[in-house]
Amino acid sequence: VGMERAVLDHRADYVWIMDDDTEPQADSLAEALSALATISAQGVPEPAYLASLVRWTDGRPHPMNRTKERLRLDAAGKARAESLGLTSIRTASFVSIFISADAIRRHGLPIADYFIWNDDFEFTARITRAGEAFAVPSSEVLHHTKTFGDAQADPGDRFYYEVRNKLWAYFRSPALHWWERVLFLGASVRNWTRTIARSSRRGRLFKGLARGVKDALRGPRPNSEVLDGVYPLREIPAPGASAAVGE
């Protein structure tokens, strides 16, 4: 809803998405804008998004919010990213990300039914399947989670969303190439096995796994259905199309 309003009502060029426990630093935005200026000056096409470097409260890079570098990047792409002082990435988290409004117009909004996990994974992969995105190491934010760790920390009942939503992203979304689906699915099965093995509440996780696989057989609901009676979500026109603003 915030992204829709930013694009339609405020005519934003970029939308800065953050978690409610993200703490921007004094130069987080300035560094991202500087990276955009450098990208433009070198004639590189506008990226779909830029992602901040996310640190935990003690300054360590947060494992929960690692970006995934683009695989099979050709030599020209690697040289381009190096010349910019950036890293070409495939996915990022919503903890701190600057999304191009044009990318939102071309590819649509995140899928609301993914709440609470992996909505950012699916969305960022979808808008960079045929586009570029970069991690900006100089744009830093702090993520005030209770503990230092990644999604493999014991998630309890929320493990259901991890399983269901990852399977949605792999099999119900156009975000990934077929070979990426194979690689990511293999990595997820390995990580889920480790999560269950390390948990002191394995029964709950097995139940979440079974429910997640079962419910992944049906796809996510349309955003209009999820938000029915809550917010009248509007259609965001593709670039070049006319639309009424501020209705």
TORZAMAR-11450 format. One line per 3 residues: number of its first residue (from 1); their letters; for each residue x negated, y, z of N, C-alpha, C. Coordinates in steps of 0.001 Angstrom, whole numbers. Layout:
BEGIN
NUM> a> X Y Z X Y Z X Y Z ~ ...;
***
This chain:
BEGIN
1> vgm> -833 -1196 0 0 0 0 -877 1259 0 ~ -1933 1236 794 -2834 2382 820 -3499 2615 -521 ~ -3908 1547 -1169 -4536 1673 -2487 -3546 2205 -3516;
4> era> -2318 1723 -3467 -1290 2214 -4378 -1063 3716 -4201 ~ -958 4138 -2953 -714 5569 -2690 -1912 6423 -3073 ~ -3126 5902 -2838 -4332 6657 -3193 -4392 6913 -4694;
7> vld> -4032 5878 -5481 -4109 6006 -6934 -2941 6822 -7490 ~ -1716 6539 -7041 -544 7193 -7614 -276 8577 -7029 ~ -385 8724 -5724 -17 9983 -5083 -1178 10962 -4965;
10> hra> -2366 10441 -4765 -3524 11315 -4552 -4484 11349 -5724 ~ -4209 10570 -6755 -5005 10554 -7987 -6486 10365 -7697 ~ -6782 9438 -6816 -8165 9179 -6422 -8966 8619 -7590;
13> dyv> -10248 8973 -7631 -11181 8362 -8582 -11721 7051 -8013 ~ -11978 7047 -6707 -12427 5859 -5994 -11641 5744 -4692 ~ -11437 4518 -4256 -10727 4270 -3009 -11685 3561 -2059;
16> wim> -11909 4171 -899 -12819 3601 92 -11991 2775 1067 ~ -12183 1464 1024 -11446 539 1872 -12313 136 3052 ~ -11740 159 4261 -12463 -253 5464 -11547 -1051 6384;
19> ddd> -12151 -1917 7199 -11418 -2545 8295 -11183 -1518 9399 ~ -10247 -1818 10293 -9997 -887 11395 -11082 -942 12467 ~ -11992 -1929 12376 -13116 -1966 13311 -14443 -1674 12609;
22> tep> -14361 -986 11467 -15543 -519 10761 -15907 879 11250 ~ -17184 1095 11505 -17662 2421 11904 -18581 2968 10809 ~ -18094 3912 10001 -18960 4522 8992 -20082 5307 9663;
25> qad> -21209 5388 8978 -22305 6214 9456 -22265 7572 8749 ~ -23059 8511 9239 -22985 9888 8739 -23234 9982 7238 ~ -24063 9080 6705 -24405 9175 5288 -23866 8000 4465;
28> sla> -22932 7241 4994 -22384 6092 4262 -21779 6519 2926 ~ -20955 7546 2959 -20301 8026 1746 -21293 8708 820 ~ -22159 9549 1380 -23126 10284 556 -24025 9327 -222;
31> eal> -24441 8239 409 -25318 7280 -264 -24568 6552 -1389 ~ -23309 6248 -1172 -22526 5614 -2227 -22340 6557 -3413 ~ -22051 7822 -3112 -21883 8796 -4191 -23195 9040 -4927;
34> sal> -24310 9019 -4204 -25616 9150 -4838 -25885 7993 -5782 ~ -25504 6791 -5368 -25668 5624 -6240 -24815 5763 -7496 ~ -23601 6264 -7343 -22737 6474 -8511 -23349 7487 -9468;
37> ati> -23931 8545 -8916 -24565 9559 -9761 -25746 8967 -10526 ~ -26533 8140 -9867 -27670 7497 -10527 -27199 6562 -11627 ~ -26152 5798 -11353 -25580 4889 -12344 -25142 5663 -13582;
40> saq> -24432 6758 -13359 -23945 7575 -14467 -25093 8201 -15242 ~ -26113 8709 -14532 -27243 9370 -15180 -28029 8425 -16081 ~ -28052 7140 -15736 -28788 6161 -16531 -27927 5527 -17618;
43> gvp> -26707 6006 -17766 -25851 5515 -18832 -25282 4133 -18603 ~ -25286 3685 -17356 -24725 2380 -17026 -23208 2522 -16892 ~ -22428 1588 -17452 -20969 1680 -17324 -20532 1749 -15866;
46> epa> -19420 2429 -15637 -18907 2578 -14278 -18634 1214 -13658 ~ -19157 968 -12456 -18893 -315 -11802 -17466 -396 -11281 ~ -16973 -1622 -11135 -15639 -1811 -10570 -15613 -1404 -9105;
49> yla> -16726 -1628 -8405 -16812 -1214 -7008 -18275 -1187 -6563 ~ -18492 -484 -5456 -19762 -483 -4735 -19488 -983 -3325 ~ -20404 -1756 -2780 -20218 -2310 -1436 -21328 -1822 -516;
52> slv> -20951 -1463 705 -21921 -1031 1715 -22657 -2231 2303 ~ -23792 -1953 2923 -24480 -2944 3741 -23817 -2927 5121 ~ -23302 -4071 5548 -22562 -4153 6808 -23468 -4722 7894;
55> rwt> -23600 -3994 8978 -24390 -4447 10124 -23486 -4654 11333 ~ -23931 -5536 12232 -23224 -5711 13492 -23618 -4573 14423 ~ -23074 -4545 15603 -23296 -3427 16515 -24742 -3294 16973;
58> dgr> -25530 -4379 16884 -26934 -4296 17295 -27870 -4021 16128 ~ -27298 -3775 14950 -28109 -3412 13797 -28449 -4556 12861 ~ -28177 -5798 13255 -28465 -6920 12368 -27444 -6970 11228;
61> php> -27874 -7363 10002 -26898 -7557 8924 -25841 -8574 9361 ~ -24575 -8239 9154 -23479 -9089 9653 -23256 -10253 8693 ~ -23412 -11504 9164 -23234 -12665 8276 -21813 -12826 7770;
64> mnr> -20845 -12254 8468 -19458 -12370 8036 -19196 -11593 6754 ~ -20012 -10586 6489 -19730 -9660 5396 -20835 -9607 4346 ~ -21487 -10738 4146 -22494 -10824 3094 -21828 -10744 1726;
67> tke> -22435 -9970 835 -21978 -9960 -546 -22532 -11192 -1260 ~ -21879 -11612 -2327 -22362 -12733 -3133 -22950 -12184 -4434 ~ -24215 -12462 -4659 -24858 -11976 -5870 -24285 -12677 -7099;
70> rlr> -24355 -11977 -8208 -23835 -12545 -9456 -24775 -13648 -9946 ~ -24224 -14814 -10218 -24984 -15925 -10763 -25082 -15786 -12286 ~ -26077 -16413 -12851 -26282 -16390 -14298 -26434 -14978 -14842;
73> lda> -26996 -14079 -14060 -27244 -12721 -14526 -28435 -12750 -15476 ~ -28260 -12188 -16661 -29339 -12240 -17648 -30456 -11272 -17277 ~ -31563 -11353 -18013 -32740 -10541 -17710 -32431 -9054 -17795;
76> agk> -31608 -8670 -18781 -31252 -7263 -18922 -30452 -6766 -17735 ~ -29541 -7609 -17245 -28747 -7229 -16089 -29584 -7098 -14836 ~ -30529 -8017 -14657 -31414 -7938 -13499 -32274 -6681 -13560;
79> ara> -32800 -6381 -14737 -33641 -5190 -14893 -32837 -3920 -14643 ~ -31584 -3905 -15090 -30730 -2743 -14882 -30479 -2509 -13396 ~ -30145 -3567 -12672 -29892 -3427 -11240 -31149 -2982 -10504;
82> esl> -32303 -3557 -10856 -33563 -3188 -10206 -33912 -1732 -10459 ~ -33654 -1261 -11677 -33958 141 -11992 -33099 1104 -11190 ~ -31927 635 -10779 -31009 1459 -9977 -31297 1344 -8483;
85> glt> -32127 379 -8098 -32377 129 -6679 -31193 -525 -6000 ~ -30394 -1272 -6790 -29176 -1889 -6284 -29205 -3394 -6573 ~ -28189 -4110 -6096 -28054 -5534 -6352 -26740 -5786 -7066;
88> sir> -26793 -6520 -8174 -25575 -6868 -8904 -24850 -7973 -8140 ~ -23574 -7746 -7827 -22838 -8693 -6987 -21540 -9139 -7651 ~ -21057 -10272 -7167 -19817 -10856 -7699 -18635 -10615 -6784;
91> tas> -18847 -10704 -5462 -17770 -10489 -4499 -18283 -9696 -3302 ~ -17365 -9095 -2590 -17702 -8324 -1386 -16489 -8327 -471 ~ -16672 -7822 754 -15567 -7781 1713 -14953 -6383 1751;
94> fvs> -13758 -6310 2313 -13069 -5024 2455 -13558 -4234 3665 ~ -14610 -4694 4333 -15097 -3981 5515 -15614 -2596 5142 ~ -16227 -2472 3969 -16573 -1152 3435 -16884 -1306 1955;
97> ifi> -15952 -866 1131 -16090 -1019 -311 -15451 165 -1022 ~ -16115 664 -2054 -15642 1804 -2844 -15155 1268 -4188 ~ -13835 1267 -4395 -13228 632 -5559 -12819 1686 -6583;
100> sad> -13208 1455 -7819 -12830 2359 -8901 -11318 2322 -9121 ~ -10711 3488 -9218 -9275 3546 -9480 -8953 2952 -10846 ~ -9856 3114 -11818 -9622 2520 -13131 -9591 997 -13043;
103> air> -10434 420 -12179 -10420 -1029 -12003 -9094 -1480 -11394 ~ -8559 -694 -10475 -7255 -1021 -9880 -6163 -946 -10941 ~ -6245 60 -11809 -5250 178 -12877 -5337 -989 -13861;
106> rhg> -6543 -1420 -14157 -6716 -2509 -15119 -6324 -3865 -14550 ~ -6649 -4109 -13281 -6512 -5456 -12731 -5426 -5598 -11664 ~ -4833 -4498 -11258 -3785 -4576 -10257 -4320 -4532 -8837;
109> lpi> -3427 -4718 -7890 -3731 -4614 -6469 -4138 -5968 -5882 ~ -4674 -5949 -4672 -4873 -7225 -3962 -3532 -7925 -3765 ~ -3598 -9208 -3468 -2377 -10013 -3290 -2026 -10053 -1805;
112> ady> -894 -9464 -1463 -525 -9282 -55 -344 -10598 683 ~ 71 -11656 -11 350 -12919 663 -926 -13603 1159 ~ -2098 -13105 761 -3352 -13656 1266 -3618 -13259 2716;
115> fiw> -2934 -12263 3210 -3183 -11838 4584 -3125 -13071 5491 ~ -4260 -13417 6140 -5217 -12485 6687 -6639 -12672 6154 ~ -6923 -13708 5409 -8300 -13954 4960 -8368 -14134 3448;
118> ndd> -9538 -13762 2892 -9914 -14022 1498 -9161 -13193 470 ~ -8360 -12225 913 -7759 -11301 -52 -8847 -10495 -748 ~ -9895 -10132 9 -10991 -9371 -584 -11827 -10233 -1530;
121> fef> -12036 -11497 -1173 -12783 -12403 -2039 -12088 -12535 -3394 ~ -10782 -12805 -3375 -10042 -12977 -4635 -10025 -11691 -5442 ~ -9769 -10564 -4774 -9634 -9300 -5491 -10954 -8862 -6108;
124> tar> -12033 -8889 -5333 -13316 -8423 -5875 -13828 -9350 -6961 ~ -13567 -10654 -6834 -13956 -11572 -7908 -13126 -11325 -9166 ~ -11850 -11010 -8980 -10970 -10783 -10131 -11398 -9564 -10939;
127> itr> -11772 -8472 -10260 -12088 -7247 -10994 -13525 -7217 -11503 ~ -14321 -8213 -11134 -15691 -8272 -11662 -15927 -9494 -12539 ~ -14879 -10235 -12872 -15081 -11380 -13764 -15696 -10913 -15089;
130> age> -15227 -9787 -15579 -15776 -9238 -16825 -16345 -7843 -16600 ~ -16642 -7503 -15354 -17153 -6174 -15043 -18338 -6236 -14107 ~ -18865 -5085 -13759 -20052 -4984 -12926 -19706 -4410 -11562;
133> afa> -20488 -4776 -10566 -20365 -4210 -9224 -21740 -4279 -8576 ~ -21959 -3385 -7611 -23270 -3311 -6982 -23153 -3207 -5468 ~ -24140 -3788 -4787 -24326 -3548 -3358 -25283 -2386 -3199;
136> vps> -24936 -1461 -2296 -25744 -253 -2059 -26366 -375 -671 ~ -27630 -796 -565 -28225 -1054 754 -28377 191 1617 ~ -28401 1367 997 -28570 2597 1774 -27257 3107 2359;
139> sev> -26121 2560 1898 -24810 2924 2454 -24470 1903 3525 ~ -24729 2243 4785 -24571 1295 5881 -23357 1625 6749 ~ -22717 583 7248 -21634 733 8214 -21832 -316 9311;
142> lhh> -21189 -97 10452 -21189 -1078 11539 -19827 -1761 11603 ~ -19863 -3074 11840 -18626 -3833 11958 -18512 -4341 13393 ~ -17546 -3795 14132 -17421 -4063 15566 -16580 -5313 15837;
145> tkt> -17063 -6471 15372 -16402 -7718 15727 -16806 -8117 17147 ~ -16013 -8994 17759 -16301 -9393 19143 -17599 -10177 19237 ~ -17875 -11001 18214 -19079 -11830 18238 -19836 -11684 16932;
148> fgd> -21102 -12071 16964 -21956 -12059 15784 -21876 -13436 15137 ~ -21340 -13500 13932 -21218 -14784 13262 -20396 -14636 12000 ~ -20306 -15736 11239 -19548 -15702 10003 -18258 -16494 10150;
151> aqa> -17631 -16793 9023 -16344 -17487 9054 -16467 -18918 9559 ~ -17712 -19410 9721 -17893 -20772 10213 -17782 -20847 11734 ~ -17776 -19694 12406 -17501 -19707 13841 -16088 -20259 14043;
154> dpg> -15849 -20898 15171 -14580 -21587 15408 -13398 -20637 15213 ~ -12599 -20806 14150 -11531 -19857 13845 -10193 -20167 14495 ~ -10071 -21330 15155 -8800 -21677 15772 -7689 -21840 14748;
157> drf> -6504 -21352 15089 -5343 -21529 14217 -5487 -20802 12882 ~ -6353 -19792 12826 -6524 -19054 11579 -7255 -19858 10507 ~ -7778 -21024 10867 -8422 -21884 9883 -7460 -22234 8750;
160> yye> -6185 -22280 9070 -5151 -22536 8059 -5253 -21544 6906 ~ -5420 -20250 7239 -5491 -19221 6202 -6778 -19322 5398 ~ -7860 -19686 6056 -9128 -19880 5346 -8975 -20951 4264;
163> vrn> -8361 -22076 4606 -8209 -23182 3666 -7204 -22841 2570 ~ -6004 -22442 2967 -4966 -22159 1970 -5397 -21072 999 ~ -5960 -19985 1523 -6276 -18850 673 -7467 -19110 -238;
166> klw> -8463 -19859 261 -9576 -20217 -619 -9075 -21090 -1768 ~ -8214 -22044 -1477 -7676 -22898 -2537 -6827 -22084 -3504 ~ -6069 -21118 -3006 -5345 -20211 -3903 -6310 -19501 -4840;
169> ayf> -7402 -18972 -4283 -8363 -18227 -5096 -9016 -19122 -6149 ~ -9271 -20387 -5797 -9942 -21298 -6722 -9021 -21813 -7820 ~ -7736 -22033 -7482 -6848 -22708 -8427 -5634 -21892 -8864;
172> rsp> -5339 -20786 -8193 -4152 -20005 -8536 -4483 -18602 -9034 ~ -5755 -18319 -9211 -6177 -16975 -9596 -7081 -17056 -10824 ~ -7031 -16033 -11687 -7942 -15984 -12836 -9298 -15395 -12484;
175> alh> -9589 -15231 -11197 -10772 -14495 -10767 -12084 -15187 -11122 ~ -12101 -16517 -11145 -13345 -17262 -11267 -13428 -18036 -12574 ~ -14653 -18146 -13106 -14919 -19049 -14214 -14848 -20489 -13691;
178> wwe> -14642 -21439 -14595 -14474 -22831 -14161 -15680 -23326 -13381 ~ -16881 -22941 -13805 -18081 -23431 -13126 -18245 -22770 -11755 ~ -17730 -21542 -11626 -17749 -20892 -10315 -16781 -21601 -9368;
181> rvl> -15647 -22030 -9882 -14686 -22758 -9046 -15319 -24021 -8479 ~ -16048 -24730 -9326 -16704 -25959 -8876 -17714 -25646 -7785 ~ -18558 -24641 -8007 -19591 -24290 -7027 -18985 -23799 -5716;
184> flg> -18015 -22897 -5814 -17418 -22331 -4605 -16626 -23378 -3830 ~ -15908 -24251 -4554 -15148 -25295 -3868 -16091 -26231 -3125 ~ -17192 -26616 -3759 -18163 -27469 -3093 -18721 -26825 -1837;
187> asv> -19031 -25517 -1939 -19552 -24797 -777 -18509 -24724 332 ~ -17243 -24521 -36 -16182 -24420 975 -15978 -25743 1693 ~ -15957 -26845 945 -15778 -28159 1571 -16911 -28436 2551;
190> rnw> -18132 -28092 2164 -19281 -28253 3064 -19113 -27403 4316 ~ -18724 -26142 4130 -18584 -25241 5281 -17425 -25660 6184 ~ -16315 -26108 5600 -15192 -26562 6421 -15587 -27782 7243;
193> trt> -16356 -28667 6642 -16809 -29862 7365 -17682 -29454 8547 ~ -18566 -28506 8338 -19435 -28037 9414 -18628 -27344 10505 ~ -17650 -26544 10102 -16827 -25833 11078 -16096 -26815 11989;
196> iar> -15497 -27843 11390 -14769 -28838 12179 -15721 -29610 13080 ~ -16887 -29981 12539 -17850 -30773 13312 -18350 -30017 14541 ~ -18481 -28691 14427 -19024 -27892 15523 -17964 -27468 16530;
199> ssr> -16692 -27622 16175 -15605 -27110 17010 -15337 -28008 18207 ~ -14918 -27374 19291 -14458 -28123 20466 -12954 -28361 20398 ~ -12323 -27843 19316 -10875 -27990 19135 -10601 -28587 17750;
202> rgr> -11198 -29728 17499 -11133 -30311 16166 -9710 -30654 15752 ~ -8881 -31042 16707 -7504 -31393 16377 -6764 -30227 15745 ~ -6946 -29042 16304 -6281 -27853 15763 -6782 -27555 14355;
205> lfk> -8094 -27738 14146 -8653 -27445 12827 -8194 -28461 11788 ~ -8107 -29730 12169 -7597 -30735 11240 -6156 -30421 10842 ~ -5355 -29967 11807 -3977 -29576 11493 -3954 -28382 10544;
208> gla> -4828 -27405 10791 -4906 -26240 9905 -5353 -26633 8511 ~ -6293 -27567 8431 -6767 -28051 7130 -5632 -28718 6360 ~ -4889 -29599 7026 -3797 -30311 6368 -2702 -29349 5910;
211> rgv> -2339 -28399 6788 -1317 -27413 6413 -1797 -26532 5275 ~ -3066 -26143 5330 -3601 -25271 4292 -3594 -25924 2927 ~ -3995 -27194 2863 -3985 -27924 1592 -2552 -28076 1088;
214> kda> -1643 -28429 1994 -237 -28620 1606 364 -27324 1068 ~ 186 -26219 1784 814 -24963 1375 130 -24327 172 ~ -1096 -24740 -132 -1784 -24218 -1319 -1181 -24765 -2602;
217> lrg> -349 -25809 -2481 286 -26387 -3666 1260 -25407 -4310 ~ 1799 -24490 -3500 2609 -23406 -4082 1765 -22153 -4083 ~ 1922 -21341 -5099 1117 -20138 -5209 1592 -19031 -4296;
220> prp> 782 -17976 -4145 1200 -16827 -3330 2397 -16118 -3944 ~ 3196 -15535 -3087 4365 -14796 -3554 3957 -13474 -4193 ~ 4777 -12925 -5089 4496 -11595 -5649 4487 -10548 -4540;
223> nse> 3714 -9497 -4730 3652 -8433 -3726 5022 -7834 -3444 ~ 5832 -7713 -4480 7159 -7114 -4286 8009 -7954 -3333 ~ 7831 -9259 -3376 8593 -10137 -2482 8059 -10062 -1053;
226> vld> 6735 -10036 -915 6135 -9959 424 6541 -8664 1120 ~ 6600 -7567 358 6876 -6254 939 8337 -5850 831 ~ 9193 -6758 405 10613 -6446 277 11186 -6018 1621;
229> gvy> 11826 -4871 1649 12403 -4341 2870 11399 -3632 3758 ~ 10130 -3629 3357 9081 -2975 4141 8562 -1733 3426 ~ 8255 -1909 2127 7722 -787 1349 8049 -1024 -119;
232> plr> 8593 -20 -812 8937 -171 -2238 7691 8 -3110 ~ 6921 -1057 -3264 5674 -990 -4023 5954 -615 -5472 ~ 5170 338 -5983 5363 815 -7347 4350 199 -8306;
235> eip> 4716 160 -9552 3821 -342 -10588 2739 696 -10863 ~ 1486 251 -10897 390 1150 -11242 104 1004 -12729 ~ 296 2062 -13515 113 1937 -14968 -1338 1704 -15334;
238> apg> -1544 1004 -16432 -2885 758 -16933 -3498 2068 -17415 ~ -4848 2135 -17543 -5486 3364 -18026 -4911 3814 -19360 ~ -4603 5107 -19442 -4074 5659 -20681 -2568 5700 -20717;
241> asa> -1901 4936 -19848 -445 4947 -19843 56 6123 -19007 ~ 1215 6641 -19346 1798 7751 -18586 2629 7204 -17440 ~ 2688 7979 -16367 3487 7554 -15212 3852 8743 -14377;
244> avg> 4991 8657 -13708 5372 9688 -12764 4563 9520 -11504 ~ 4105 10626 -10934 3265 10581 -9747 3979 11265 -8595 ~ 3883 10650 -7412 4434 11288 -6218 5903 11047 -6021;
247> e> 6465 10032 -6685 7872 9734 -6498 8124 9153 -5119;
***
